[in-house]
Amino acid sequence: MTLDELPIGKTAVITKVGGEGALRCRFLDMGLIPKTKVVVQKVAPMGDPIELHIRGYELTIRKEDAARIEVEAKEEDE
């Protein structure tokens, strides 16, 4: 599953960061690193952008960029 498919309020762990060159470096610089927990907080009314809670702060990214980040949904009791 990719980050843009994750439902609001659901927790997931990043498994793979896509993109190439400067785009991938930008993702990593923003804290979108494999094995990091991420929660979708809000989605704009038209579906773009998406607000995430990651590493103790809020991050807003475009849906197109979120589609390049693969995640694995976590169970609620973990």
Secondary structure as UniProt FT lines:
FT   HELIX           3..5
FT   TURN            8..9
FT   STRAND          11..17
FT   HELIX           22..29
FT   TURN            30..31
FT   TURN            34..35
FT   STRAND          37..43
FT   TURN            45..46
FT   STRAND          50..54
FT   TURN            55..56
FT   STRAND          57..61
FT   HELIX           63..66
FT   TURN            67..68
FT   STRAND          69..73
FT   TURN            76..77
//
